[in-house]
Amino acid sequence: KHDAQFTVIQLVGMLRGIASGMKYLSDMGYVHRDLAARNILINSNLVCKVSDFGLSRVLEDDPEAAYTTR
């Protein structure tokens, strides 16, 4: 059993990585729609990557576009 304890600095670095990934998706015109801990991959260097794009959607350029929620 592994009871990992992360420092505040490590957690902030991980959160910055996740936020950076979400900003990248937004800049590319995508909405993830299922951001959760289960969808974050973490490597041995604590680099976080957003995964599972099954619910993602491409944003339309039309500001009047309708989007549905679940």
mmCIF file of the N, C-alpha and C atoms, coordinates in Angstrom:
data_MODEL
# 
_entry.id   MODEL 
# 
loop_
_atom_site.group_PDB 
_atom_site.id 
_atom_site.type_symbol 
_atom_site.label_atom_id 
_atom_site.label_alt_id 
_atom_site.label_comp_id 
_atom_site.label_asym_id 
_atom_site.label_entity_id 
_atom_site.label_seq_id 
_atom_site.pdbx_PDB_ins_code 
_atom_site.Cartn_x 
_atom_site.Cartn_y 
_atom_site.Cartn_z 
_atom_site.occupancy 
_atom_site.B_iso_or_equiv 
_atom_site.pdbx_formal_charge 
_atom_site.auth_seq_id 
_atom_site.auth_comp_id 
_atom_site.auth_asym_id 
_atom_site.auth_atom_id 
_atom_site.pdbx_PDB_model_num 
ATOM 1   N N  . LYS A 1 1  ? 0.849   -1.191 0.000   1.00 0.00 ? 1  LYS A N  1 
ATOM 2   C CA . LYS A 1 1  ? 0.000   0.000  0.000   1.00 0.00 ? 1  LYS A CA 1 
ATOM 3   C C  . LYS A 1 1  ? 0.884   1.240  0.000   1.00 0.00 ? 1  LYS A C  1 
ATOM 4   N N  . HIS A 1 2  ? 0.542   2.217  -0.841  1.00 0.00 ? 2  HIS A N  1 
ATOM 5   C CA . HIS A 1 2  ? 1.310   3.456  -0.924  1.00 0.00 ? 2  HIS A CA 1 
ATOM 6   C C  . HIS A 1 2  ? 0.450   4.614  -0.431  1.00 0.00 ? 2  HIS A C  1 
ATOM 7   N N  . ASP A 1 3  ? 0.868   5.234  0.654   1.00 0.00 ? 3  ASP A N  1 
ATOM 8   C CA . ASP A 1 3  ? 0.184   6.422  1.158   1.00 0.00 ? 3  ASP A CA 1 
ATOM 9   C C  . ASP A 1 3  ? 1.062   7.624  0.845   1.00 0.00 ? 3  ASP A C  1 
ATOM 10  N N  . ALA A 1 4  ? 1.019   8.072  -0.396  1.00 0.00 ? 4  ALA A N  1 
ATOM 11  C CA . ALA A 1 4  ? 1.874   9.171  -0.844  1.00 0.00 ? 4  ALA A CA 1 
ATOM 12  C C  . ALA A 1 4  ? 1.441   10.477 -0.194  1.00 0.00 ? 4  ALA A C  1 
ATOM 13  N N  . GLN A 1 5  ? 2.397   11.211 0.260   1.00 0.00 ? 5  GLN A N  1 
ATOM 14  C CA . GLN A 1 5  ? 2.162   12.544 0.801   1.00 0.00 ? 5  GLN A CA 1 
ATOM 15  C C  . GLN A 1 5  ? 2.907   13.522 -0.095  1.00 0.00 ? 5  GLN A C  1 
ATOM 16  N N  . PHE A 1 6  ? 2.177   14.431 -0.698  1.00 0.00 ? 6  PHE A N  1 
ATOM 17  C CA . PHE A 1 6  ? 2.784   15.420 -1.580  1.00 0.00 ? 6  PHE A CA 1 
ATOM 18  C C  . PHE A 1 6  ? 2.983   16.724 -0.831  1.00 0.00 ? 6  PHE A C  1 
ATOM 19  N N  . THR A 1 7  ? 4.054   17.422 -1.170  1.00 0.00 ? 7  THR A N  1 
ATOM 20  C CA . THR A 1 7  ? 4.267   18.746 -0.585  1.00 0.00 ? 7  THR A CA 1 
ATOM 21  C C  . THR A 1 7  ? 3.366   19.745 -1.298  1.00 0.00 ? 7  THR A C  1 
ATOM 22  N N  . VAL A 1 8  ? 3.198   20.892 -0.685  1.00 0.00 ? 8  VAL A N  1 
ATOM 23  C CA . VAL A 1 8  ? 2.389   21.945 -1.299  1.00 0.00 ? 8  VAL A CA 1 
ATOM 24  C C  . VAL A 1 8  ? 2.999   22.347 -2.639  1.00 0.00 ? 8  VAL A C  1 
ATOM 25  N N  . ILE A 1 9  ? 4.305   22.432 -2.702  1.00 0.00 ? 9  ILE A N  1 
ATOM 26  C CA . ILE A 1 9  ? 4.988   22.795 -3.951  1.00 0.00 ? 9  ILE A CA 1 
ATOM 27  C C  . ILE A 1 9  ? 4.696   21.762 -5.034  1.00 0.00 ? 9  ILE A C  1 
ATOM 28  N N  . GLN A 1 10 ? 4.749   20.480 -4.686  1.00 0.00 ? 10 GLN A N  1 
ATOM 29  C CA . GLN A 1 10 ? 4.443   19.431 -5.663  1.00 0.00 ? 10 GLN A CA 1 
ATOM 30  C C  . GLN A 1 10 ? 2.998   19.535 -6.148  1.00 0.00 ? 10 GLN A C  1 
ATOM 31  N N  . LEU A 1 11 ? 2.069   19.741 -5.217  1.00 0.00 ? 11 LEU A N  1 
ATOM 32  C CA . LEU A 1 11 ? 0.657   19.860 -5.588  1.00 0.00 ? 11 LEU A CA 1 
ATOM 33  C C  . LEU A 1 11 ? 0.407   21.056 -6.497  1.00 0.00 ? 11 LEU A C  1 
ATOM 34  N N  . VAL A 1 12 ? 1.027   22.182 -6.174  1.00 0.00 ? 12 VAL A N  1 
ATOM 35  C CA . VAL A 1 12 ? 0.861   23.374 -7.012  1.00 0.00 ? 12 VAL A CA 1 
ATOM 36  C C  . VAL A 1 12 ? 1.412   23.111 -8.407  1.00 0.00 ? 12 VAL A C  1 
ATOM 37  N N  . GLY A 1 13 ? 2.549   22.440 -8.499  1.00 0.00 ? 13 GLY A N  1 
ATOM 38  C CA . GLY A 1 13 ? 3.111   22.097 -9.806  1.00 0.00 ? 13 GLY A CA 1 
ATOM 39  C C  . GLY A 1 13 ? 2.183   21.196 -10.599 1.00 0.00 ? 13 GLY A C  1 
ATOM 40  N N  . MET A 1 14 ? 1.573   20.235 -9.921  1.00 0.00 ? 14 MET A N  1 
ATOM 41  C CA . MET A 1 14 ? 0.637   19.333 -10.587 1.00 0.00 ? 14 MET A CA 1 
ATOM 42  C C  . MET A 1 14 ? -0.595  20.101 -11.064 1.00 0.00 ? 14 MET A C  1 
ATOM 43  N N  . LEU A 1 15 ? -1.107  20.973 -10.218 1.00 0.00 ? 15 LEU A N  1 
ATOM 44  C CA . LEU A 1 15 ? -2.280  21.774 -10.593 1.00 0.00 ? 15 LEU A CA 1 
ATOM 45  C C  . LEU A 1 15 ? -1.979  22.699 -11.765 1.00 0.00 ? 15 LEU A C  1 
ATOM 46  N N  . ARG A 1 16 ? -0.772  23.260 -11.776 1.00 0.00 ? 16 ARG A N  1 
ATOM 47  C CA . ARG A 1 16 ? -0.385  24.120 -12.908 1.00 0.00 ? 16 ARG A CA 1 
ATOM 48  C C  . ARG A 1 16 ? -0.346  23.325 -14.201 1.00 0.00 ? 16 ARG A C  1 
ATOM 49  N N  . GLY A 1 17 ? 0.134   22.091 -14.135 1.00 0.00 ? 17 GLY A N  1 
ATOM 50  C CA . GLY A 1 17 ? 0.167   21.236 -15.318 1.00 0.00 ? 17 GLY A CA 1 
ATOM 51  C C  . GLY A 1 17 ? -1.228  20.938 -15.837 1.00 0.00 ? 17 GLY A C  1 
ATOM 52  N N  . ILE A 1 18 ? -2.149  20.650 -14.933 1.00 0.00 ? 18 ILE A N  1 
ATOM 53  C CA . ILE A 1 18 ? -3.532  20.376 -15.324 1.00 0.00 ? 18 ILE A CA 1 
ATOM 54  C C  . ILE A 1 18 ? -4.166  21.624 -15.922 1.00 0.00 ? 18 ILE A C  1 
ATOM 55  N N  . ALA A 1 19 ? -3.969  22.763 -15.258 1.00 0.00 ? 19 ALA A N  1 
ATOM 56  C CA . ALA A 1 19 ? -4.529  24.019 -15.771 1.00 0.00 ? 19 ALA A CA 1 
ATOM 57  C C  . ALA A 1 19 ? -3.947  24.351 -17.138 1.00 0.00 ? 19 ALA A C  1 
ATOM 58  N N  . SER A 1 20 ? -2.660  24.103 -17.317 1.00 0.00 ? 20 SER A N  1 
ATOM 59  C CA . SER A 1 20 ? -2.016  24.357 -18.606 1.00 0.00 ? 20 SER A CA 1 
ATOM 60  C C  . SER A 1 20 ? -2.621  23.474 -19.692 1.00 0.00 ? 20 SER A C  1 
ATOM 61  N N  . GLY A 1 21 ? -2.865  22.212 -19.364 1.00 0.00 ? 21 GLY A N  1 
ATOM 62  C CA . GLY A 1 21 ? -3.488  21.303 -20.329 1.00 0.00 ? 21 GLY A CA 1 
ATOM 63  C C  . GLY A 1 21 ? -4.890  21.736 -20.695 1.00 0.00 ? 21 GLY A C  1 
ATOM 64  N N  . MET A 1 22 ? -5.659  22.193 -19.710 1.00 0.00 ? 22 MET A N  1 
ATOM 65  C CA . MET A 1 22 ? -7.024  22.649 -19.980 1.00 0.00 ? 22 MET A CA 1 
ATOM 66  C C  . MET A 1 22 ? -7.014  23.933 -20.809 1.00 0.00 ? 22 MET A C  1 
ATOM 67  N N  . LYS A 1 23 ? -6.056  24.813 -20.541 1.00 0.00 ? 23 LYS A N  1 
ATOM 68  C CA . LYS A 1 23 ? -5.950  26.041 -21.342 1.00 0.00 ? 23 LYS A CA 1 
ATOM 69  C C  . LYS A 1 23 ? -5.600  25.694 -22.783 1.00 0.00 ? 23 LYS A C  1 
ATOM 70  N N  . TYR A 1 24 ? -4.699  24.741 -22.960 1.00 0.00 ? 24 TYR A N  1 
ATOM 71  C CA . TYR A 1 24 ? -4.331  24.311 -24.309 1.00 0.00 ? 24 TYR A CA 1 
ATOM 72  C C  . TYR A 1 24 ? -5.560  23.804 -25.059 1.00 0.00 ? 24 TYR A C  1 
ATOM 73  N N  . LEU A 1 25 ? -6.349  22.958 -24.405 1.00 0.00 ? 25 LEU A N  1 
ATOM 74  C CA . LEU A 1 25 ? -7.567  22.453 -25.046 1.00 0.00 ? 25 LEU A CA 1 
ATOM 75  C C  . LEU A 1 25 ? -8.498  23.595 -25.425 1.00 0.00 ? 25 LEU A C  1 
ATOM 76  N N  . SER A 1 26 ? -8.667  24.546 -24.516 1.00 0.00 ? 26 SER A N  1 
ATOM 77  C CA . SER A 1 26 ? -9.525  25.700 -24.786 1.00 0.00 ? 26 SER A CA 1 
ATOM 78  C C  . SER A 1 26 ? -8.991  26.516 -25.956 1.00 0.00 ? 26 SER A C  1 
ATOM 79  N N  . ASP A 1 27 ? -7.691  26.747 -25.963 1.00 0.00 ? 27 ASP A N  1 
ATOM 80  C CA . ASP A 1 27 ? -7.074  27.506 -27.063 1.00 0.00 ? 27 ASP A CA 1 
ATOM 81  C C  . ASP A 1 27 ? -7.260  26.804 -28.406 1.00 0.00 ? 27 ASP A C  1 
ATOM 82  N N  . MET A 1 28 ? -7.337  25.470 -28.371 1.00 0.00 ? 28 MET A N  1 
ATOM 83  C CA . MET A 1 28 ? -7.536  24.695 -29.597 1.00 0.00 ? 28 MET A CA 1 
ATOM 84  C C  . MET A 1 28 ? -9.016  24.561 -29.960 1.00 0.00 ? 28 MET A C  1 
ATOM 85  N N  . GLY A 1 29 ? -9.891  25.123 -29.110 1.00 0.00 ? 29 GLY A N  1 
ATOM 86  C CA . GLY A 1 29 ? -11.323 25.119 -29.400 1.00 0.00 ? 29 GLY A CA 1 
ATOM 87  C C  . GLY A 1 29 ? -12.077 23.907 -28.889 1.00 0.00 ? 29 GLY A C  1 
ATOM 88  N N  . TYR A 1 30 ? -11.547 23.225 -27.877 1.00 0.00 ? 30 TYR A N  1 
ATOM 89  C CA . TYR A 1 30 ? -12.202 22.036 -27.325 1.00 0.00 ? 30 TYR A CA 1 
ATOM 90  C C  . TYR A 1 30 ? -12.700 22.286 -25.908 1.00 0.00 ? 30 TYR A C  1 
ATOM 91  N N  . VAL A 1 31 ? -13.775 21.598 -25.545 1.00 0.00 ? 31 VAL A N  1 
ATOM 92  C CA . VAL A 1 31 ? -14.264 21.559 -24.170 1.00 0.00 ? 31 VAL A CA 1 
ATOM 93  C C  . VAL A 1 31 ? -14.161 20.108 -23.712 1.00 0.00 ? 31 VAL A C  1 
ATOM 94  N N  . HIS A 1 32 ? -13.485 19.852 -22.608 1.00 0.00 ? 32 HIS A N  1 
ATOM 95  C CA . HIS A 1 32 ? -13.257 18.485 -22.141 1.00 0.00 ? 32 HIS A CA 1 
ATOM 96  C C  . HIS A 1 32 ? -14.540 17.841 -21.619 1.00 0.00 ? 32 HIS A C  1 
ATOM 97  N N  . ARG A 1 33 ? -15.271 18.477 -20.787 1.00 0.00 ? 33 ARG A N  1 
ATOM 98  C CA . ARG A 1 33 ? -16.569 18.080 -20.221 1.00 0.00 ? 33 ARG A CA 1 
ATOM 99  C C  . ARG A 1 33 ? -16.519 16.947 -19.207 1.00 0.00 ? 33 ARG A C  1 
ATOM 100 N N  . ASP A 1 34 ? -15.345 16.456 -18.847 1.00 0.00 ? 34 ASP A N  1 
ATOM 101 C CA . ASP A 1 34 ? -15.269 15.401 -17.830 1.00 0.00 ? 34 ASP A CA 1 
ATOM 102 C C  . ASP A 1 34 ? -13.947 15.470 -17.070 1.00 0.00 ? 34 ASP A C  1 
ATOM 103 N N  . LEU A 1 35 ? -13.557 16.678 -16.669 1.00 0.00 ? 35 LEU A N  1 
ATOM 104 C CA . LEU A 1 35 ? -12.315 16.813 -15.915 1.00 0.00 ? 35 LEU A CA 1 
ATOM 105 C C  . LEU A 1 35 ? -12.543 16.268 -14.505 1.00 0.00 ? 35 LEU A C  1 
ATOM 106 N N  . ALA A 1 36 ? -11.795 15.244 -14.167 1.00 0.00 ? 36 ALA A N  1 
ATOM 107 C CA . ALA A 1 36 ? -11.874 14.605 -12.851 1.00 0.00 ? 36 ALA A CA 1 
ATOM 108 C C  . ALA A 1 36 ? -10.529 13.946 -12.570 1.00 0.00 ? 36 ALA A C  1 
ATOM 109 N N  . ALA A 1 37 ? -10.259 13.675 -11.304 1.00 0.00 ? 37 ALA A N  1 
ATOM 110 C CA . ALA A 1 37 ? -8.986  13.052 -10.925 1.00 0.00 ? 37 ALA A CA 1 
ATOM 111 C C  . ALA A 1 37 ? -8.753  11.751 -11.692 1.00 0.00 ? 37 ALA A C  1 
ATOM 112 N N  . ARG A 1 38 ? -9.817  11.004 -11.962 1.00 0.00 ? 38 ARG A N  1 
ATOM 113 C CA . ARG A 1 38 ? -9.669  9.723  -12.673 1.00 0.00 ? 38 ARG A CA 1 
ATOM 114 C C  . ARG A 1 38 ? -9.187  9.914  -14.112 1.00 0.00 ? 38 ARG A C  1 
ATOM 115 N N  . ASN A 1 39 ? -9.278  11.131 -14.634 1.00 0.00 ? 39 ASN A N  1 
ATOM 116 C CA . ASN A 1 39 ? -8.879  11.418 -16.010 1.00 0.00 ? 39 ASN A CA 1 
ATOM 117 C C  . ASN A 1 39 ? -7.557  12.177 -16.099 1.00 0.00 ? 39 ASN A C  1 
ATOM 118 N N  . ILE A 1 40 ? -6.780  12.154 -15.030 1.00 0.00 ? 40 ILE A N  1 
ATOM 119 C CA . ILE A 1 40 ? -5.462  12.789 -15.018 1.00 0.00 ? 40 ILE A CA 1 
ATOM 120 C C  . ILE A 1 40 ? -4.402  11.696 -14.899 1.00 0.00 ? 40 ILE A C  1 
ATOM 121 N N  . LEU A 1 41 ? -3.483  11.667 -15.850 1.00 0.00 ? 41 LEU A N  1 
ATOM 122 C CA . LEU A 1 41 ? -2.361  10.728 -15.821 1.00 0.00 ? 41 LEU A CA 1 
ATOM 123 C C  . LEU A 1 41 ? -1.170  11.431 -15.186 1.00 0.00 ? 41 LEU A C  1 
ATOM 124 N N  . ILE A 1 42 ? -0.458  10.742 -14.303 1.00 0.00 ? 42 ILE A N  1 
ATOM 125 C CA . ILE A 1 42 ? 0.685   11.329 -13.601 1.00 0.00 ? 42 ILE A CA 1 
ATOM 126 C C  . ILE A 1 42 ? 1.884   10.411 -13.791 1.00 0.00 ? 42 ILE A C  1 
ATOM 127 N N  . ASN A 1 43 ? 2.994   10.983 -14.292 1.00 0.00 ? 43 ASN A N  1 
ATOM 128 C CA . ASN A 1 43 ? 4.185   10.145 -14.468 1.00 0.00 ? 43 ASN A CA 1 
ATOM 129 C C  . ASN A 1 43 ? 5.064   10.189 -13.218 1.00 0.00 ? 43 ASN A C  1 
ATOM 130 N N  . SER A 1 44 ? 6.189   9.519  -13.255 1.00 0.00 ? 44 SER A N  1 
ATOM 131 C CA . SER A 1 44 ? 7.068   9.421  -12.085 1.00 0.00 ? 44 SER A CA 1 
ATOM 132 C C  . SER A 1 44 ? 7.691   10.758 -11.690 1.00 0.00 ? 44 SER A C  1 
ATOM 133 N N  . ASN A 1 45 ? 7.672   11.728 -12.604 1.00 0.00 ? 45 ASN A N  1 
ATOM 134 C CA . ASN A 1 45 ? 8.177   13.071 -12.300 1.00 0.00 ? 45 ASN A CA 1 
ATOM 135 C C  . ASN A 1 45 ? 7.059   14.010 -11.873 1.00 0.00 ? 45 ASN A C  1 
ATOM 136 N N  . LEU A 1 46 ? 5.870   13.464 -11.611 1.00 0.00 ? 46 LEU A N  1 
ATOM 137 C CA . LEU A 1 46 ? 4.676   14.210 -11.198 1.00 0.00 ? 46 LEU A CA 1 
ATOM 138 C C  . LEU A 1 46 ? 4.169   15.158 -12.278 1.00 0.00 ? 46 LEU A C  1 
ATOM 139 N N  . VAL A 1 47 ? 4.487   14.847 -13.537 1.00 0.00 ? 47 VAL A N  1 
ATOM 140 C CA . VAL A 1 47 ? 3.941   15.616 -14.657 1.00 0.00 ? 47 VAL A CA 1 
ATOM 141 C C  . VAL A 1 47 ? 2.541   15.083 -14.930 1.00 0.00 ? 47 VAL A C  1 
ATOM 142 N N  . CYS A 1 48 ? 1.562   15.995 -14.928 1.00 0.00 ? 48 CYS A N  1 
ATOM 143 C CA . CYS A 1 48 ? 0.162   15.609 -15.115 1.00 0.00 ? 48 CYS A CA 1 
ATOM 144 C C  . CYS A 1 48 ? -0.273  15.854 -16.548 1.00 0.00 ? 48 CYS A C  1 
ATOM 145 N N  . LYS A 1 49 ? -1.059  14.927 -17.060 1.00 0.00 ? 49 LYS A N  1 
ATOM 146 C CA . LYS A 1 49 ? -1.610  15.055 -18.408 1.00 0.00 ? 49 LYS A CA 1 
ATOM 147 C C  . LYS A 1 49 ? -3.093  14.733 -18.356 1.00 0.00 ? 49 LYS A C  1 
ATOM 148 N N  . VAL A 1 50 ? -3.881  15.553 -19.029 1.00 0.00 ? 50 VAL A N  1 
ATOM 149 C CA . VAL A 1 50 ? -5.323  15.353 -19.092 1.00 0.00 ? 50 VAL A CA 1 
ATOM 150 C C  . VAL A 1 50 ? -5.603  14.234 -20.095 1.00 0.00 ? 50 VAL A C  1 
ATOM 151 N N  . SER A 1 51 ? -6.490  13.308 -19.730 1.00 0.00 ? 51 SER A N  1 
ATOM 152 C CA . SER A 1 51 ? -6.826  12.193 -20.617 1.00 0.00 ? 51 SER A CA 1 
ATOM 153 C C  . SER A 1 51 ? -8.336  12.019 -20.706 1.00 0.00 ? 51 SER A C  1 
ATOM 154 N N  . ASP A 1 52 ? -8.773  11.022 -21.435 1.00 0.00 ? 52 ASP A N  1 
ATOM 155 C CA . ASP A 1 52 ? -10.173 10.625 -21.626 1.00 0.00 ? 52 ASP A CA 1 
ATOM 156 C C  . ASP A 1 52 ? -10.995 11.745 -22.262 1.00 0.00 ? 52 ASP A C  1 
ATOM 157 N N  . PHE A 1 53 ? -10.974 11.750 -23.573 1.00 0.00 ? 53 PHE A N  1 
ATOM 158 C CA . PHE A 1 53 ? -11.677 12.790 -24.322 1.00 0.00 ? 53 PHE A CA 1 
ATOM 159 C C  . PHE A 1 53 ? -12.989 12.294 -24.911 1.00 0.00 ? 53 PHE A C  1 
ATOM 160 N N  . GLY A 1 54 ? -13.555 11.253 -24.310 1.00 0.00 ? 54 GLY A N  1 
ATOM 161 C CA . GLY A 1 54 ? -14.795 10.675 -24.816 1.00 0.00 ? 54 GLY A CA 1 
ATOM 162 C C  . GLY A 1 54 ? -15.973 11.629 -24.816 1.00 0.00 ? 54 GLY A C  1 
ATOM 163 N N  . LEU A 1 55 ? -16.005 12.578 -23.891 1.00 0.00 ? 55 LEU A N  1 
ATOM 164 C CA . LEU A 1 55 ? -17.111 13.540 -23.820 1.00 0.00 ? 55 LEU A CA 1 
ATOM 165 C C  . LEU A 1 55 ? -16.732 14.912 -24.366 1.00 0.00 ? 55 LEU A C  1 
ATOM 166 N N  . SER A 1 56 ? -15.518 15.053 -24.892 1.00 0.00 ? 56 SER A N  1 
ATOM 167 C CA . SER A 1 56 ? -15.072 16.368 -25.363 1.00 0.00 ? 56 SER A CA 1 
ATOM 168 C C  . SER A 1 56 ? -15.866 16.813 -26.585 1.00 0.00 ? 56 SER A C  1 
ATOM 169 N N  . ARG A 1 57 ? -15.942 18.112 -26.756 1.00 0.00 ? 57 ARG A N  1 
ATOM 170 C CA . ARG A 1 57 ? -16.653 18.704 -27.883 1.00 0.00 ? 57 ARG A CA 1 
ATOM 171 C C  . ARG A 1 57 ? -15.840 19.857 -28.441 1.00 0.00 ? 57 ARG A C  1 
ATOM 172 N N  . VAL A 1 58 ? -15.989 20.082 -29.738 1.00 0.00 ? 58 VAL A N  1 
ATOM 173 C CA . VAL A 1 58 ? -15.347 21.218 -30.395 1.00 0.00 ? 58 VAL A CA 1 
ATOM 174 C C  . VAL A 1 58 ? -16.276 22.410 -30.249 1.00 0.00 ? 58 VAL A C  1 
ATOM 175 N N  . LEU A 1 59 ? -15.713 23.537 -29.821 1.00 0.00 ? 59 LEU A N  1 
ATOM 176 C CA . LEU A 1 59 ? -16.505 24.759 -29.720 1.00 0.00 ? 59 LEU A CA 1 
ATOM 177 C C  . LEU A 1 59 ? -16.748 25.324 -31.104 1.00 0.00 ? 59 LEU A C  1 
ATOM 178 N N  . GLU A 1 60 ? -17.940 25.832 -31.326 1.00 0.00 ? 60 GLU A N  1 
ATOM 179 C CA . GLU A 1 60 ? -18.255 26.469 -32.601 1.00 0.00 ? 60 GLU A CA 1 
ATOM 180 C C  . GLU A 1 60 ? -17.940 27.956 -32.510 1.00 0.00 ? 60 GLU A C  1 
ATOM 181 N N  . ASP A 1 61 ? -17.663 28.562 -33.659 1.00 0.00 ? 61 ASP A N  1 
ATOM 182 C CA . ASP A 1 61 ? -17.376 29.990 -33.689 1.00 0.00 ? 61 ASP A CA 1 
ATOM 183 C C  . ASP A 1 61 ? -18.625 30.835 -33.467 1.00 0.00 ? 61 ASP A C  1 
ATOM 184 N N  . ASP A 1 62 ? -19.803 30.253 -33.657 1.00 0.00 ? 62 ASP A N  1 
ATOM 185 C CA . ASP A 1 62 ? -21.068 30.965 -33.534 1.00 0.00 ? 62 ASP A CA 1 
ATOM 186 C C  . ASP A 1 62 ? -21.377 31.251 -32.062 1.00 0.00 ? 62 ASP A C  1 
ATOM 187 N N  . PRO A 1 63 ? -21.406 32.535 -31.657 1.00 0.00 ? 63 PRO A N  1 
ATOM 188 C CA . PRO A 1 63 ? -21.698 32.865 -30.257 1.00 0.00 ? 63 PRO A CA 1 
ATOM 189 C C  . PRO A 1 63 ? -23.123 32.502 -29.853 1.00 0.00 ? 63 PRO A C  1 
ATOM 190 N N  . GLU A 1 64 ? -23.996 32.254 -30.822 1.00 0.00 ? 64 GLU A N  1 
ATOM 191 C CA . GLU A 1 64 ? -25.384 31.886 -30.543 1.00 0.00 ? 64 GLU A CA 1 
ATOM 192 C C  . GLU A 1 64 ? -25.580 30.367 -30.519 1.00 0.00 ? 64 GLU A C  1 
ATOM 193 N N  . ALA A 1 65 ? -24.506 29.614 -30.668 1.00 0.00 ? 65 ALA A N  1 
ATOM 194 C CA . ALA A 1 65 ? -24.603 28.152 -30.713 1.00 0.00 ? 65 ALA A CA 1 
ATOM 195 C C  . ALA A 1 65 ? -25.156 27.621 -29.395 1.00 0.00 ? 65 ALA A C  1 
ATOM 196 N N  . ALA A 1 66 ? -25.974 26.598 -29.478 1.00 0.00 ? 66 ALA A N  1 
ATOM 197 C CA . ALA A 1 66 ? -26.563 25.980 -28.291 1.00 0.00 ? 66 ALA A CA 1 
ATOM 198 C C  . ALA A 1 66 ? -25.769 24.734 -27.915 1.00 0.00 ? 66 ALA A C  1 
ATOM 199 N N  . TYR A 1 67 ? -25.554 24.544 -26.637 1.00 0.00 ? 67 TYR A N  1 
ATOM 200 C CA . TYR A 1 67 ? -24.859 23.377 -26.126 1.00 0.00 ? 67 TYR A CA 1 
ATOM 201 C C  . TYR A 1 67 ? -25.753 22.696 -25.105 1.00 0.00 ? 67 TYR A C  1 
ATOM 202 N N  . THR A 1 68 ? -25.718 21.395 -25.078 1.00 0.00 ? 68 THR A N  1 
ATOM 203 C CA . THR A 1 68 ? -26.531 20.652 -24.119 1.00 0.00 ? 68 THR A CA 1 
ATOM 204 C C  . THR A 1 68 ? -25.678 20.215 -22.943 1.00 0.00 ? 68 THR A C  1 
ATOM 205 N N  . THR A 1 69 ? -26.321 20.030 -21.810 1.00 0.00 ? 69 THR A N  1 
ATOM 206 C CA . THR A 1 69 ? -25.642 19.511 -20.628 1.00 0.00 ? 69 THR A CA 1 
ATOM 207 C C  . THR A 1 69 ? -26.216 18.147 -20.320 1.00 0.00 ? 69 THR A C  1 
ATOM 208 N N  . ARG A 1 70 ? -25.501 17.405 -19.519 1.00 0.00 ? 70 ARG A N  1 
ATOM 209 C CA . ARG A 1 70 ? -26.028 16.086 -19.186 1.00 0.00 ? 70 ARG A CA 1 
ATOM 210 C C  . ARG A 1 70 ? -26.625 16.074 -17.817 1.00 0.00 ? 70 ARG A C  1 
# 
